[in-house]
Amino acid sequence: NSVLLLVFKKSKAFQHNMQPRRALIVVDMSVEQVAGIDYQSKILVANCQTLCQDTTHFFDLIIDSRLWLRSPSESSLAWVEPGTAKTLFVADSEGASLIPDLRTFSKNMQFVEKNNYSCFANSKLRSILQEAKMEEVYVCGINTDFCVFLTALDSFQFMFKTYVIEDAVSSVCGEAAHKDGLRNLTKHLGDQALVKTKDCVSSTSQKS
């Protein structure tokens, strides 16, 4: 019996080692940006909370990435949004800080400053994921049709198997823009790229 138990434990350890290393990227869940969300805002926040809590240890790394600018010259977003780094996305401001609903989990999240639509643009994100040997990237947050879309596209291009958690994303532009964003994601990444929060927290998804 002791021999069988040892074999079973080794088998479980092998299965655990075979699990892909997964990262969650939480995009732009800042006070000022979430305040602009009307479409499914409560569902968005609740599902992001569930994902960041990560009770089943589905993720090996959780990234909190928000627009965080000290000067308009740091980002081309200033060309289309005059308030950039003046009244919006200002580093160390309350508006640019993580929403209170997620701050409870901030000690388990690694903050990556964001300065454009994609979390990867001119940031350390790619090197952080590579150094941590991440294989799969899951994206939640806002906006489906802008920052979530471009972050997912960059992740895919950088050779991470990429998923967007469709019930944990939304858009300031409303339902139609959100759905357009999801359609564009499937066009570029395939239908399998869309998953739901339950896929990341169910007991069947739990790591051994």
C-alpha positions in Angstrom: 0.0 0.0 0.0 2.8 2.4 0.8 4.4 1.7 -2.6 1.1 2.5 -4.3 0.7 5.7 -2.3 4.2 6.8 -3.3 3.4 6.1 -7.0 0.2 8.1 -6.7 1.9 11.1 -5.1 4.6 11.0 -7.8 1.9 10.9 -10.5 0.1 13.9 -8.9 3.3 15.8 -8.8 4.0 15.0 -12.4 0.5 16.2 -13.4 1.1 19.4 -11.5 4.4 20.0 -13.3 2.6 19.5 -16.6 0.2 22.3 -15.9 0.8 25.4 -18.0 2.0 28.5 -16.1 -0.8 31.1 -16.3 -0.8 34.8 -15.8 -3.9 37.1 -15.3 -3.6 40.6 -16.6 -6.1 43.0 -15.0 -6.4 46.0 -17.4 -7.2 49.6 -16.3 -9.4 48.8 -13.3 -8.7 52.3 -12.0 -11.1 54.5 -10.0 -11.6 57.1 -12.8 -11.9 54.5 -15.6 -14.3 52.1 -13.9 -16.5 55.1 -13.0 -17.2 55.6 -16.7 -18.5 52.0 -17.2 -22.3 51.6 -17.4 -22.6 48.3 -19.3 -22.5 45.4 -16.8 -20.3 47.3 -14.4 -21.4 45.3 -11.4 -20.7 42.0 -13.1 -17.3 43.3 -14.3 -16.2 44.3 -10.8 -17.6 41.1 -9.2 -15.9 38.8 -11.7 -12.6 40.7 -11.5 -12.8 40.3 -7.7 -13.3 36.5 -8.1 -10.4 36.2 -10.5 -8.0 38.3 -8.3 -9.0 36.3 -5.2 -7.9 33.2 -7.1 -9.1 30.7 -4.4 -8.3 27.7 -6.6 -4.7 29.0 -7.5 -5.5 28.8 -11.2 -3.0 31.6 -11.8 0.7 31.7 -11.1 1.0 35.4 -11.5 -1.5 38.3 -11.4 -0.7 41.6 -13.0 -2.4 44.9 -12.2 -1.7 47.2 -15.2 -3.2 50.8 -15.3 -2.5 54.0 -17.2 0.0 55.7 -15.0 1.6 58.9 -16.5 3.8 61.6 -15.2 3.8 63.8 -18.3 1.8 64.0 -21.6 5.0 63.4 -23.5 5.1 59.9 -22.2 2.2 58.7 -24.3 0.7 59.3 -27.7 -2.6 59.0 -26.0 -2.2 62.7 -25.3 -2.8 63.3 -29.1 -6.3 62.0 -28.8 -7.2 62.7 -25.1 -6.2 66.2 -24.1 -6.5 65.4 -20.4 -3.8 62.7 -20.5 -1.4 63.1 -17.6 -3.1 66.4 -16.7 -6.5 65.4 -15.3 -6.5 61.8 -16.4 -4.2 58.8 -15.8 -2.0 60.9 -13.5 0.5 58.8 -11.6 0.0 58.6 -7.8 -3.5 60.2 -8.1 -6.6 58.7 -6.6 -8.2 58.6 -10.0 -5.5 56.4 -11.4 -5.4 54.1 -8.4 -6.8 50.6 -8.3 -10.6 50.5 -7.4 -11.2 49.8 -3.7 -13.0 46.5 -4.6 -9.7 45.0 -5.8 -7.3 46.6 -3.3 -7.8 43.8 -0.9 -6.0 41.6 -3.3 -3.2 44.1 -4.3 -0.6 42.3 -2.2 -0.9 39.3 -4.5 -0.8 41.5 -7.6 2.3 42.9 -9.4 1.8 46.4 -10.6 3.0 47.3 -14.1 2.8 50.9 -15.3 0.8 51.3 -18.5 1.2 54.2 -20.9 -0.8 53.3 -24.0 -3.6 51.2 -25.2 -1.7 47.9 -24.8 -0.3 46.9 -21.5 2.8 45.7 -23.4 3.6 49.1 -25.0 6.8 50.5 -23.7 6.5 48.5 -20.5 8.2 45.7 -18.6 5.3 43.3 -19.0 6.7 41.1 -21.7 10.0 40.6 -19.8 8.1 39.9 -16.5 6.0 37.2 -18.2 9.0 35.6 -19.9 11.2 35.7 -16.8 8.3 34.0 -14.8 8.0 31.4 -17.6 4.4 32.1 -18.3 2.8 30.1 -21.1 -0.8 31.3 -21.0 -2.2 34.8 -20.5 -5.7 35.6 -19.4 -7.0 39.2 -19.8 -9.8 41.0 -17.9 -10.7 44.6 -17.3 -11.5 47.5 -19.6 -12.1 48.5 -22.4 -13.0 45.4 -24.5 -12.6 47.2 -27.8 -9.5 49.2 -27.0 -7.0 48.2 -24.3 -8.2 44.7 -23.6 -8.2 44.0 -27.4 -4.7 45.4 -28.0 -3.2 43.8 -24.9 -4.6 40.4 -26.0 -3.3 40.9 -29.5 0.2 41.8 -28.3 0.2 38.8 -25.9 -0.7 36.5 -28.8 2.0 38.0 -31.0 4.5 37.5 -28.3 3.7 33.8 -28.4 1.7 33.5 -25.2 -1.5 31.4 -25.5 -4.0 34.1 -24.9 -7.5 34.2 -23.5 -10.0 37.0 -22.8 -12.4 36.4 -19.9 -15.6 37.7 -21.7 -17.7 38.2 -18.6 -15.0 40.1 -16.8 -14.5 42.8 -19.5 -16.6 45.8 -20.5 -16.4 49.0 -22.5 -17.0 52.7 -21.7 -18.6 52.9 -25.1 -21.4 50.5 -24.1 -22.8 47.1 -25.1 -22.4 47.4 -28.9 -18.7 48.4 -28.6 -18.1 45.6 -26.1 -19.6 43.0 -28.4 -17.7 44.4 -31.4 -14.5 44.0 -29.3 -15.3 40.4 -28.6 -16.1 39.7 -32.3 -12.7 41.2 -33.3 -11.0 39.2 -30.7 -12.4 35.9 -32.1 -11.5 37.0 -35.6 -7.9 37.5 -34.6 -7.4 34.9 -31.9 -10.0 32.2 -32.7 -13.3 31.3 -30.9 -11.4 29.4 -28.2 -9.8 32.7 -27.0 -13.0 33.6 -25.2 -13.5 32.0 -21.8 -15.7 32.8 -18.7 -14.8 33.4 -15.1 -16.1 30.0 -14.1 -13.5 28.4 -16.4 -10.8 29.9 -14.2 -12.2 29.2 -10.8 -14.0 25.9 -11.0 -12.7 22.9 -9.1 -11.9 21.1 -12.3 -9.6 24.0 -13.3 -7.8 23.9 -9.9 -4.1 23.2 -10.0 -3.0 20.0 -8.2 
